[in-house]
Amino acid sequence: MAASYNTDDVNHVTTEVFDSIHDAAAPATIDSSTSALLHPKEYYSMRTVHFTLAFTHLGYAGAQILARVALVDGVNQFMFSIYRNLIAFILIGPLAYYVERSAGSIRVNRPQLTFSLLCKFNLLALTGIVGSQQLYLAGLSLTSPLFTAIAQNLIPIFTFLLAVSFGLEEVRILRRDGIAKVLGTLICIGGAITMSLYKGIVIIQTNKLHSMNCLQLEADPYTQPFRNLATIYGLSGPLVEYKINNYHLGIICLLLNTFSWAVYLTLQMPILQKFPAPMTVNAFTYMFGFIQVSLVGAVWEGNLKFLDLDFSSSGQVIAILYTGIIASGVNYVLQSWCVQRAGPFIASVYNPLQMVLTAGLAVLILGDTVFLGTLVTFT
């Protein structure tokens, strides 16, 4: 009795045999840890992205408090940023070389470095290191950690507008998610206007003698931001003589800081799409940022004495180490991964969490003063 064969079954078995032969002849497979780094969308859920963003903003909150302590202790903001990014580069650079270069050796589709990519890395350094960090430190020294944290809520506004302008974010105005994005943007704009124009009466004020919110704002309410041009280079004119209120100058610096950071987040996504190696991207960003801040600092200060670090000050040393290792070394890479996974807008909407964490630490640890305008903006 002849056996009957089903043609579909024979084809199926043949296909399996050829697949097994192909798999046996194929090169070594990528291990799970490497694949997770290279293909995050396949290994991590959005829940992991949200947890990671929450963790990064907890680190940023601690960085704000320590940076304020260091600034009050007399640290130069250029020196602070230079050492911070140098530490981050020393930490991330070798790790990126080992992990992502090893991944590249097993035929991952990652393009070679080009002059165009290096220019883009320079642009990331200009917006994320020079523009964002320097303006942030200036605003922090002229206001307070609480106010600085509240100002960071402007980042989702600028990021949303930039992402929509460049086609990285889609707004469906007739759907609930689109309406929520538009209403959230308008509410943040209203809070920014309130923050800028209204300070109000004191709501919470501690009795701490070292209340860091009052050290500069009350001792000398006005400053000449361009006086270095006269002191170092002997220049004169209306720009050199221009005076502005410390509080208002701090607001301007923080507005520019948030816009610069939004540009940085928006630029990251297309760059990471063309060069899907977040550690390497951040390592080059730190390196170019270190160089750019050094040049700006040398021109602004007129010498290199600002690089002197007071190792006897534990506050300065701890702040630089923490911001270099945690805020830059760890958080920048994690945030780049989140931008690659979920886009720049999602990465920016977690800034209110940073505001809440910083507010609690600023009032409890630093004795920050809470004004009515700050409370209204907070709510």
TORTI-559414 format. One record per residue (C-alpha): x, y, z; residue in three letters. Coordinates in steps of 0.1 Angstrom, whole numbers, plus 2048, in hexadecimal, padded with zeros to 3 digits. Layout:
BEGIN
XYZAla...
This chain:
BEGIN
800800800Met8108207F5Ala81383C80EAla80185D805Ser81487D808Tyr8078A080DAsn8198B97F8Thr8168D5812Asp8268BF82CAsp8438B7816Val8498DC80EAsn8478E4833His8618CA83CVal8788D581FThr8768F982BThr8808EF84EGlu89E8DB842Val8AB8F882DPhe8A591084AAsp8B98F9862Ser8D68F7848Ile8D691D845His8D692286AAsp8F390986EAla90791B854Ala8FF93E861Ala918952877Pro91695389CAla8F69628A9Thr8F49828BCIle8EF97C8E1Asp8D198A8F3Ser8E29A6905Ser8F29B48E5Thr8D19B08D2Ser8C09C38EDAla8D79E08E9Leu8D59E08C3Leu8B09D98BFHis89F9E88DDPro87D9E88CDLys87D9C28CCGlu8899BC8F0Tyr87A9D8905Tyr8569E390BSer84AA0690FMet8479FE934Arg86D9FB935Thr871A1C923Val85BA2E93DHis86DA1F95APhe88EA2994BThr882A4D946Leu876A4F96AAla898A42976Phe8ABA5C961Thr897A7996FHis89EA6D992Leu8C3A6F98AGly8BEA9297ATyr8ACA9E99AAla8CAA959AFGly8E1AA5996Ala8CEAC6999Gln8D2AC79BFIle8F7ABE9BELeu8FEAD79A2Ala8EDAF39B6Arg903AEA9D5Val922AEB9BFAla919B0D9AFLeu912B1D9D1Val934B0E9DCAsp944B239C1Gly94AB099A5Val94FB18982Asn933B0C96CGln94AB0794EPhe962AF2963Met944ADF971Phe938AD694ESer95AACD941Ile962AB495CTyr93FAA695BArg941A9E936Asn965A92938Leu95BA79953Ile93DA6E93EAla953A6991FPhe96DA55933Ile950A3F940Leu93CA3B920Ile957A3D905Gly968A1B90CPro947A0A913Leu939A168F2Ala958A0B8E0Tyr9579E88EFTyr9319E28EEVal9279F28CDGlu9479EA8BAArg9439C68C4Ser91F9C78B8Ala92B9D6897Gly9439B9892Ser9279A088FIle9189B1871Arg9009C9880Val8F59E3867Asn906A02876Arg914A1C85FPro938A28860Gln941A4A86FLeu940A66856Thr947A8B856Phe922A91855Ser91CA7C875Leu938A8D887Leu928AAF87FCys907AA288DLys919A968ADPhe927AB98B0Asn904AC88ADLeu8F8AB08C8Leu915ABD8DEAla90DAE18D7Leu8E8ADD8E1Thr8EAAC28FBGly90BACC90CIle915AF0905Val8F2B00901Gly8DEAEA919Ser8F7AE5936Gln906B08936Gln8E5B1A935Leu8D7B0294ETyr8F3B08967Leu8F0B2E962Ala8CAB2C968Gly8CFB16986Leu8E8B2E996Ser8D1B4B991Leu8B0B3B99DThr8ACB1B9B1Ser8AAAF59ABPro884AF69B0Leu880B12996Phe898B0197EThr885AE0981Ala864AF1979Ile874B0295AAla87CADF94DGln857ADA946Asn85CAF0927Leu871AD5917Ile852AC090CPro844AE08FCIle863AE78E7Phe869AC28E0Thr845ABD8D5Phe845ADC8BELeu867AD28AFLeu85DAAE8AAAla83DAB8899Val850AD1883Ser869AB6878Phe84FA9B873Gly85BA86890Leu83AA898A3Glu817A85895Glu7FAA998A3Val7D7A8C89DArg7C3AA98A9Ile7A2A958A6Leu7ADA7A8BDArg7B1A7A8E3Arg7D6A768E3Asp7DAA948CAGly7C3AAA8DFIle7D7AA08FFAla7F8AAA8EFLys7EAACC8E4Val7DAAD4905Leu7F9AC9918Gly80EAE0903Thr7F7AFD909Leu7F6AF792FIle81CAF6930Cys81EB1691CIle806B26936Gly81CB1A952Gly83BB27941Ala82BB4A93EIle821B49963Thr844B3F96DMet854B5B959Ser83EB77963Leu831B70986Tyr846B689A5Lys82DB6F9C1Gly830B6E9E7Ile844B549FBVal830B35A02Ile84AB1EA12Ile86AB2BA21Gln881B18A38Thr896B26A54Asn8B6B17A47Lys8D3B2FA47Leu8E1B21A27His8C1B27A12Ser8D1B249F0Met8B4B359DEAsn8BDB579EECys8E3B589EBLeu8E4B699C9Gln8C0B759C3Leu8BFB8C9E2Glu8E4B959E7Ala8E7BA69C5Asp8C7BA69B1Pro8D8BB3991Tyr8F5BA797CThr909BB095DGln90AB90949Pro924B9D930Phe93CBAE948Arg957B95940Asn95ABA591ELeu966BC592FAla97BBB494AThr98EB9C933Ile98DBAC910Tyr98ABD1919Gly96ABD5905Leu94FBEF90CSer92DBF9901Gly908BF4909Pro90BBCE908Leu926BCE923Val914BE7939Glu8F2BD5936Tyr8E3BCB957Lys8C7BB295DIle8B5BA497BAsn8C4B82986Asn8A2B72988Tyr899B7D964His8BBB73956Leu8B6B51967Gly895B4D955Ile8A4B56933Ile8C0B3D938Cys8A7B21942Leu891B29924Leu8AEB2590DLeu8BAB06920Asn899AF491BThr898AFD8F6Phe8BCAF18F1Ser8B4AD0902Trp894ACC8EDAla8A9AD18CEVal8C2AB78DBTyr8A6A9D8E1Leu897AA48BFThr8B8AA18ACLeu8C0A808BEGln8A4A6B8ADMet8AEA6F888Pro8D3A6C891Ile8CDA4C8A5Leu8B8A3E888Gln8D6A43871Lys8F0A3988BPhe8DFA208A3Pro8FAA208BDAla8EFA368DBPro90EA318F0Met925A3B8D3Thr90FA598CBVal910A658EFAsn936A5F8F2Ala93CA758D4Phe924A8F8E3Thr938A90903Tyr959A938F1Met94EAAF8DBPhe93BAC08F8Gly95BABE90DPhe96EAD08F1Ile953AEA8EAGln94EAF390FVal974AF6914Ser976B0E8F7Leu958B23902Val965B23926Gly988B2F91BAla97AB4B907Val961B56921Trp979B5493FGlu998B6092CGly9AFB4693BAsn9AFB22946Leu9AFB2896CLys98AB1F96CPhe994AFA968Leu9A2AF998BAsp98EAE19A1Leu98DAE69C6Asp991AC29D2Phe98DACD9F6Ser969AD59EFSer956AB49F2Ser936AC49E4Gly948ACD9C3Gln959AAC9BFVal939A989C7Ile924AAD9B0Ala93CAA9992Ile93FA84997Leu91AA7E99BTyr910A9397CThr92CA84968Gly924A60970Ile8FEA60976Ile8EFA7F965Ala905A7D946Ser916A5B945Gly8F7A4694DVal8D9A5D947Asn8E3A6A925Tyr8E7A47917Val8C7A3A926Leu8B4A59919Gln8C3A548F6Ser8B7A308F7Trp894A3C901Cys894A568E5Val89EA3A8CDGln882A248DAArg865A3C8E0Ala86EA5D8CFGly878A7F8DDPro856A8A8EAPhe851A6D901Ile874A7290EAla86CA96917Ser84AA92928Val85AA83947Tyr869AA5951Asn84CAAC969Pro858A8E97ELeu87AA9E980Gln869ABE98CMet857AAC9A8Val876A9A9B4Leu88BAB99B3Thr871ACE9C5Ala870AB69E2Gly896AB49E5Leu89BADA9E0Ala883AE39FDVal88EAC7A15Leu8B3AC8A0FIle8BCAEBA02Leu8A1AFFA14Gly894B0D9F3Asp879B289F4Thr858B219E3Val846B409D4Phe822B429CALeu82BB459A5Gly840B259A8Thr823B139B9Leu80AB1D99EVal822B12983Thr828AF2995Phe803AE9997Thr
